[in-house]
Amino acid sequence: MALQMKPACERCDLGLAMDGQAWICSFECSFCTVCAEAMEYRCPNCGGELVARPRREVPPVVA
């Protein structure tokens, strides 16, 4: 079962790159670093801990 890699922060709607830094809770709520820090690394939806989201490589574009 793979994590759902959400494309934007759920608080400020900033884009989250698959290979960039983001924070996630156990329910896959996703946040940017600025919002995660402002929320003291606690998910506002479930109260769970926000941890660094694993990064996925972006596949190369083949022309």
C-alpha positions as CSV (number, residue, x, y, z in Angstrom):
1,M,0.0,0.0,0.0
2,A,1.6,3.3,-1.2
3,L,1.2,6.7,0.5
4,Q,-1.0,9.1,-1.3
5,M,1.3,11.9,-2.4
6,K,-0.9,15.0,-2.2
7,P,0.1,17.8,-4.5
8,A,-0.5,20.7,-2.1
9,C,-0.4,21.8,1.5
10,E,-3.7,21.3,3.2
11,R,-3.4,24.5,5.1
12,C,-2.0,27.1,2.7
13,D,-2.4,25.3,-0.7
14,L,1.4,25.6,-1.5
15,G,2.4,23.0,-4.1
16,L,4.3,20.0,-2.7
17,A,6.7,18.4,-5.1
18,M,7.0,14.6,-5.0
19,D,10.7,14.9,-4.5
20,G,10.5,17.9,-2.2
21,Q,10.2,18.3,1.6
22,A,6.7,17.8,3.1
23,W,5.2,16.6,6.4
24,I,2.5,13.9,6.8
25,C,0.4,12.3,9.5
26,S,-0.7,8.7,9.8
27,F,-3.9,9.6,7.9
28,E,-1.8,11.1,5.0
29,C,-2.7,14.7,5.7
30,S,0.1,16.7,4.0
31,F,1.6,20.1,4.9
32,C,4.5,22.3,3.8
33,T,7.4,22.9,6.2
34,V,6.2,26.5,7.1
35,C,2.8,25.2,8.1
36,A,4.1,22.1,9.9
37,E,6.4,24.3,12.0
38,A,3.5,26.8,12.7
39,M,1.3,23.9,13.9
40,E,4.2,22.5,16.1
41,Y,4.2,19.3,14.0
42,R,0.7,18.3,15.0
43,C,-2.0,17.6,12.5
44,P,-5.0,19.9,13.0
45,N,-7.3,17.2,11.6
46,C,-6.5,14.2,13.8
47,G,-4.0,15.6,16.4
48,G,-1.4,13.1,15.3
49,E,2.3,13.8,14.9
50,L,3.6,15.2,11.6
51,V,6.7,13.4,10.3
52,A,8.8,14.0,7.2
53,R,7.1,12.6,4.2
54,P,9.2,10.1,2.1
55,R,10.4,11.5,-1.2
56,R,9.7,9.9,-4.6
57,E,11.9,10.4,-7.6
58,V,10.3,12.3,-10.4
59,P,10.4,10.2,-13.5
60,P,12.3,11.8,-16.4
61,V,10.4,13.3,-19.2
62,V,10.9,11.3,-22.4
63,A,10.4,13.2,-25.6
